[in-house]
């Protein structure tokens, strides 16, 4: 009995080091896998934080770390095809309603339909409009095209600085163009409001759109060039039939709400392609392969500068008492 016990003890002593060695080898083999898994977890956490800091619905756009971690193109893909599907149960139609008629505040949504899954992602914004009724027009948004252009490729000068965000500034611009071109008041208010609404939809500067319309057509939607450019934005209808297909064809090519949308997309696309606002304007006028654009970019930039001047605060020139203008 004693001999058997001794033999068993010896076996255990022999087996124990063998098991310890096996466990050690197993731990060494698994250790790299743990490191890889932990590394992946850290990367995922950083990507999620980066997406949140620079994604839709946040005010953290100034965080450069997020821009480095997640480039605009990657973030755009995620928001469009990933997290954007969180709004799948929102209405497929474009709901447009006036929230405050007195101040001209209207809401609209940019809806994108996933043809395969039948899912809709809507991004709602609120925009103050001089003529709120333009937001009620049943026109498909151009955002399904403009959202495909990465913001990182757009000259910052072509992005909205919100100068046209107030009714007061929109009214000042409308006054300027009404006098400059002798336009009917309701028409110029319609064009200005459409420019502001569509600029928000396309994520481009409304001041730039208004400057292009002024130089291209003098705000006459019936203008048609010898080359076949039509409408407020003077879009080459025959060349851009594919864009007008979104609106049922070219029969409504000169309608302001359609023409401005197509023109805004083309302008934004060309700015991204050309690498700068000035080069984009050169492409827009059809002088891409020419040495110069005949002064077209200078005209647009000068008109843009004039419009921006109309939107600057003028409170320094007023005498006020308790917030009231003493000269009025």
PyMOL commands that set and color helices and strands:
alter all, ss='L'
color gray80, all
select helices_A, chain A and resi 2-54+64-69+72-81+83-87+132-136+143-146+151-153+156-158+167-181+185-202+206-217+241-247+250-252+256-274+277-284+296-310+315-317
alter helices_A, ss='H'
color red, helices_A
select strands_A, chain A and resi 97-100+105-114+119-128+229-230+235-236+320-321+324-325
alter strands_A, ss='S'
color yellow, strands_A
deselect
rebuild
show_as cartoon
